């Protein structure tokens, strides 16, 4: 037999789901601000958005319909504009600044 959930537990589940959904929506606005700050191109913005949503660069290539090498080129250009040396540093910069 399962344990019955009371109203407090149901409300907690709804709050957690709401926070996750609002966090995903928040990434889009953070990406927009970050890209405006560093003058990133629309394609770089698209790639950054997907990477910030935990997509691996190889998956990003599949999602946007280009090669992995093209995604890597866009990432390298972003590193230069932002002044970082790799994806990890880009993510640290993004989540600390945006």
Secondary structure, 3 states (H helix, E strand, C coil): CCCCCCHHHHHHHHHHHHHHHHHHHHHHHHHHHHHHHHCCCHHHHHHHHHHHCCCCHHHHHHHHCCCHHHHHHHHHHHHHHHCCCCHHHHHHHHHHHC
